[in-house]
Amino acid sequence: MENFISENLEQPAELERYYRQEPEKFIKAFPEVFRENQNLTILKVWQERLNFDIPRNEKMETDTRWKDLLLVIVISLLAGTIARFLLPSIEKELINPANIVFSIFPLLSVYFLLKNRPSKKLILSISLFYLVALIYLNFLPVKFTDSIILANLHLPFFLWSLVALSFTGDYRLQPGKVLEYLKYNGELLISAGLLLICGVVLTALTIGLFAAIQVKIEDFYMNNIAIYGVAAAPFVGTYLARARGITKNIAPYLAKVFSPLVLITLGVYLATIIVTQKNPYTDREFLLIFNLMLILVLAITIFSVAGRETGSKITFNDRIIFALLTVAIVIDCVALSAILFRLTSYGITPNRLAVLGMNLIVFVHLLRITVNYFRFILGKVKVEMIEAAITRYLPIYSLWALIVTIFFPIIFTFK
């Protein structure tokens, strides 16, 4: 970045464009360039601009961050809608399956074009390329011959180059910008891959929980929710990689992404139990799956707290986490009653007793965290109290593991 600023001192438009594209990197690199060229008027102007009215700059950065997030949400929903519209025709072999890539690549270009604001000529050229590629693809016969398969496989690579033009915002393939695009691709693979892995875990747990109360949601979930999640992965991954940086603190950002999703899942699940009046008491799989969901809730909470800076303010995500903890406690009460029901109805076994003990430990832990989170939101305690509620309780898990390891074989005579 320092080299880029130094090389473009005679190009004010380039400096402005790159500042808007990478404000954090620009601000970090600028002081060193300014120290070496303090007599240049253009750098004096930038020095005043970057350091004048810091609170206002922070507010502008916050506003920009929220605008970026809103843009990502809108584009993700649009990509999911396009994919949902195309898939039925692809499954019936009415259109070429390669059409599905048009739910991703053009919208990635839109995202970068809106960020970079390049010339109208470049925007028009990229748009025409996409249109021609779409028309040509749909003139090809819908069959799986070698040439058609090769065409389908190579089309994404061509569209990838159009995204590159959108990313750089320039016809000129400057080495620095191209390398930045390649770096972005690596970061995107990591962030989108992690998002998809977490999404698969959440999907499996959600379907398993609803199956425990005899509610089959597989088709609805895959057709109306999972498809949007898969389509959103490249855009949310781009937001994480470009706006946040993937090289550090990825876990807290993943926690922020999935905390509202898990909250919605548990909220809908609790409402479904109430409305359908079905119970999971006789389903052993429910207890296993819900225990995994509780571990997920704990992980989200821990990573969210771990990602906070000392003295940071209360955010909207804190309220999401508090709501998530509250709903998890309510459903854990259902799980505990189910365990007690099984114990009284079918007798005590090592597995049932172990599950009861673990659920009680998790229940108390969640309760401690929730109480401190509530006090934190009210402004009565600092975030360090939540950290203490999380960390100081962890030895209880180790103690329980030790009890199960040593005493259970003796109590149950090695059965």
N, C-alpha and C positions, 0 to 999 in steps of 0.2 A: 504494500500500500504506500509506503514511503517513496519507493521508486516511482510509482504511478503519479503521485502528487508532484514530484520533482520534474517528471517528464512532461507534465501538462500545465506548467505554470503560465504558458501562453494560450491555454485553451480553457477559459473560464466556464464554458458550457460543459466541458468534460468533467471538470472538478465538481460542478453543481450536480451533474447527473450521478456521479459515483458517490457523492455525499448522500444523496437521497436513497441510493441503492444499498449502501453499506455505511450508515451513519456511525455505528459504534466503532468499526475499524478505522474509519476516516478520522474520528476525533482522537482515537488512541495514537494514530501515526502522525498526526499533524504537528505536535510540539517539537519533535525531532527535526522535521523539515523547516519549521519556523526558526529554530535556533541557528540553523545553517544559512538561512537566507532572510535575516531580519530586516534588511533594507528594501525588500521588494514590497511595493504598495499592495499588490494583490494578496500577499500573505498577511499584511497588516490588517487588511479588511477582514480576512477570514479569522484572524486572531480575535478581533473585536466581536465578530459574529458568534463565534463558538463560546466565548466567555462572557458575553453580555447577558444579564438577567438570567442567571442559571435556573432559578425556579420556573421561569417561563419556558426555558428549553426543556426541562424535565416534563412539564405539562404537555409540551408539543410531542415529545417522544412517547408519552403515555397515550396521547390521542392517536398518534401514528400506529402504535402497537394495536390498539383496539380496532382501527380501520383495517389493518392487515388481517387481523383475526376474523373480522366480519366478512372481508373479501374471501378468505379461505373457506368459511362456512358456506357462503352463497355458492361458490364455485364447486365445492364438494357435493352439495345437494343437487346442483345442476348435472354434475357428472354422474351421480347415482341415478338420477331420473332418466338420463339418456341411455345408460347401460340397461336399466330396467325396461325401457321401451324397445331396445334392440334385441335383448336376449331371446324373447319368444320367437321372433322371426329367424334368429340364428339357429335355435334348436329345431325349428321346423324346416331348416335348410331353404328358406325363402330368400335369404340374402347371404352374401359372403361373410364368413365368421370374422374376417379381419376388420370388419366395420367397428368392432368393439373398441379398437384402439382410438377411434375418434371421440370416445367419451373421456379420454385422458389427455392426449397430446395437444389438441387445439386449445383446451382450457388451461393447460400449463403455459402455453404461449400467451393467452389472454392475461394470465396472472403477471407474467414478466413484462409484457408490453405496458400494462397499467402501472407497473412499478417504475419502468425505465422511461416511459413517455418518449419513444424515438420519433423519427420523422414519419409523416403520413405516408410517404412513398414506401418506406420499409413495411409499415403496417399493412398497406394495400398489397404489396408483393407477397408477404407471408400468407395473407388471407386467400389470395388467388391460388397459391400453391396448394393450400389445404383443400380448396374447392375442387381444383383439377384432380387432385389425388382421390378425393371422395367419389367424384363422377367416374373416373377411370376404373376404380375398384369395382364399382357397381355395374360397369359394362362387361366385366369379366364373367364367364359362366360360373354358376355355383356347382362346381365339381372338384374332386380331389385328385387331379392329375399332377404330375411332377412340376410342370411349369406354373400351375396355379398355386400350388403349395409354396414354391419358391417365391412367387410374387407376394404371397401373404406374409411370408417370413421376413422379406426384405423391406416391405413397406414401413414397419415401425422404425427402422434405421434411418430412412429418409425423413420421416416425421421428427425423429430425434434431432436431426440437423436443423429443422425449422424451429424447434424449441431452442436450439443453440443460438440462432439468430435473434430470437426474442430475448434470450438471456443477456446477450452482449449488447443488444440494441444498436448494432452497427453492422454494415456489410463487411467492413474491414476486419479480418480475422487477426486481431492483435494477439500476440502470444500470451500476454498476461491475462487477457480476458478469456481466452480459450482454456488456459490452464485452470482458471477460476471455475469455469463451467464443468470441466472434468472433475475437479475437486467436489463440486456440488453434487455430481452424479454419484460419487462414492458416499458422500454424506447421506444422500437420499436413499441409497440402497440400505444403509444401516438403519436409519430412522424409520423408513417405511417397513422394513423387515421386522423390526421390533414391534411396531404398531400392529402388524398383521399377526405376529405370534401372540401378542396379548389379546387381540381380537378373537383368535381361534380358541384360546383358553376361556374367555368370557362367553363365547357362543356355546361351547361344550357344557360349561357350568349352568348356563341359563336353560338350555334344552333339558338337561338332567334334572334341574329343580322342578320345572313344570311337568316333566314326565312322572315325578314322584306323586303329584296330585292328579294324575290321569288327564292332563291337559296337553294335547299334542300340538305343538307350535312350530314343528320343524319346517313345514312348507311355508307358513306365513313368515317365520323369522328369516329364512334364507332368501325369500323373494322380496321382502319389504324392508329388512333391516341389514342383514349381512351384506347384501349387494351394495348398499350405500356405504357401509364400512370399508369394503374393499376398494370402491371407487374413490373414497375420500383419502385413503392411505397416501397416495403420491402428493396430495396437496397439503395435508397436515404434516407429512414428512418434510415437505419443502419449507413449511413455516418453521418447523423445529430446527431444521438444518441451517436455513438462511437467517431467520430472525433471532434465533436463540443460540445456535452453535451446537453441533452434535458431539463435539469432542469432550464436553464435560457436563455434568449435572443432567444427564439424560433421564435418569430415574425419576427425579421430581417432576419433570415435564410430562413424562408418561403418566405419572400419577394424576396430574392436573387434567390430562386428556380423558382418562378413564374414570375418574371419580364421579362426574355427572352421569356417565353411562351406567355404572354399577348402581348408583342411586336410583336411576329410573328403573333398572331391572328389578331391584329389590322392592321398590315401591309398587310396581305393577304386580309382582309376585304376591306381595302381601294383600293387595286388593283382590287378586284372583282367588286366594284362599278364602277370603271373607265372602265374596260374591258367590262362588261355586259351593261353599260350605264343604269343601273336601279337605281331608286332613292327611298328612304324610305319616301318621303314627305307625302304620303297619308296613311301611316301605323302608327297608334297611338302607337302600341306596340313597335315600334322601339325606340321612344323617351324614354319610360320607361326603356327598356333594356339597351339602351346606357347610360342613367343616372347612372344605376347600374354599368356599366363598368367604367365610369368616377370615381365613388366612389372607385372602386377597384384600379384604377390607383393611385388615391390620397393615398389610404391606403398603397400600395406598396412603394410609394415614402416616405411617412412619416415613415414607419417602417424601411426602408433602411437607412434613415438619422438618425433615433433614435438609430440604432444599431452601428453607427460609434463612434470611440473614438476621443476625441479632438486632433486635429493635425494630424490625420491619412492621409495617402497619397491617391492620386487619384488611383482608381482601375478600372478594366475592367467593373465591375458592374455599376460604375458611368456613364460610357458611354452608357450602356444598359438603365439605368434609363433616361438619357437625351434623347435618341432616342425614348423611350416609351412616354415621355412627349410631344415630338414634334409631333409624330403621333397622339396622343390623341387630341392635339390642332387642328390639321388639320381636324380630323373627327368631332370634336366639332363644327367647323365652318359649316360643313354639317348639323349637328343637329340644330344649331341655325337658319340656312336658312330654314330648314324644319319647325321649330316652327313658324317663321315669315310667311312662306307660308300658314300654317294652320290658323294663325290669320287673314291674309288678305282674305283668301278664305272662311273660315267658321265662322269668327267673333270671338270676344273676349269672353272667358269663364273663370271662376275662375281657372280651371285646366290648361288651356293653358297659362294664364298669370303667374301662379305659376311656371310652368315648364320653361317658358322663363326667369323669374327672377333667378331661381336656376341655369340654364345653363349659364347665363351671369356671375353670381357670381363665378361659378366653372371655367369658361373660364378665367376670370381675375386672379384667384388664380393660375391656371396652368401656365399662362403666366408669372406671377411674379416668380414662382418657377423655370421655365425653363430658364428665363433670368439669374437668380442667379446661376443655375447649370452650364450654359454655361460659365459664368465668373469664376466659381470655376474650371472647367476643364482647362480653359486657365491659371489658376494660379493667377488670379487677386484678388480673394477674398478667405476667409477661409470658411470652412463648416458651421460655425456659421451664415453666411449670409443666407444660405439656410434654416437653422433652423428658423431664424427670418422671412423669407418670408413665411414659413409654419404657424408659430404660431401667428404672429401678425395680420394675416388676418382672423383668426378663429372667432373673434367677429362679423364679417360681416354676417356669417351664422346665428348666434343667433339673430342679428338685423332683418334679413329677415324673420326668423321664427316668430318673434314677430309681424312684419308688417302683415304677412299672417294671423296670429291668431287674431289680433285685428281689422284690417282695412278691410280685404277681406269680412267678413260677412256684414259689414256696406255698403261698396261700391256696393256689388252685392245684397243688400237688402235680405240677409239671404237665397239666392237661392243656 
